[in-house]
Amino acid sequence: DADVTQTPRNRITKTGKRIMLECSQTKGHDRMYWYRQDPGLGLRLIYYSFDVKDINKGEISDGYSVSRQAQAKFSLSLESAIPNQTALYFCATSDESGTDYGYTFGSGTRLTVV
Amino acid sequence: KNEVEQSPQNLTAQEGEFITINCSYSVGISALHWLQQHPGGGIVSLFMLSSGKKKHGRLIATINIQEKHSSLHITASHPRDSAVYICALGSNYQLIWGAGTKLIIKP
């Protein structure tokens, strides 16, 4: 099993619908992140969480919400999806103490809002 | 001026060539990350550096904190190394992403 699992891998949804992207990890890391990537661009941080009770907005949190259900689970919701939220979404984890690699990414969720 | 700049933006080389990708930055950092994004979109962390040099297989990463510069080297390049390589600056809670270097290794 992957260290960081995202579901679904692909999703097409209609404008105005609520959608949830889920992320679970087996790394045992406290820190979890949601990023968004648009074509040809780098990743932008949506939300991050340092532990279950610590959730923070990133640079592009408008239109999104998150829930940290447990150390291992961090979900991203689009309350009312709009077409410009069409993007590739990544969940990631990191170890506060630092490792050789730093971050572990999920495989991504490709979301299309029509 | 961007906080992190990579060069080159695109690089095409023949199999077996020694590859160097450069990253320069202008801010203080806690660590510098090198990541690889595959054509299918998946992202893999290659290195996290705060000083010196690290090596994993055919990949070598170096950083010079005083000069605010890092390099990623690939020895004996192979077509499966074709990907986008990204330099990212680590702060307390986020990564500041470089634009990436698209590498194509031809057989």
Interface residues (C-beta under 8 A of the other chain):
Chain A: R31 Y33 Q37 G42 L43 L45 Y48 F50 N56 G58 E59 L88 F90 A92 G98 T99 D100 Y101 G102 Y103 T104 F105 S107 G108 R110
Chain B: A31 H33 L35 G41 G42 I43 V44 S45 L46 F47 M48 K54 H56 I86 A88 G90 Y93 Q94 L95 W97 G98 A99 G100
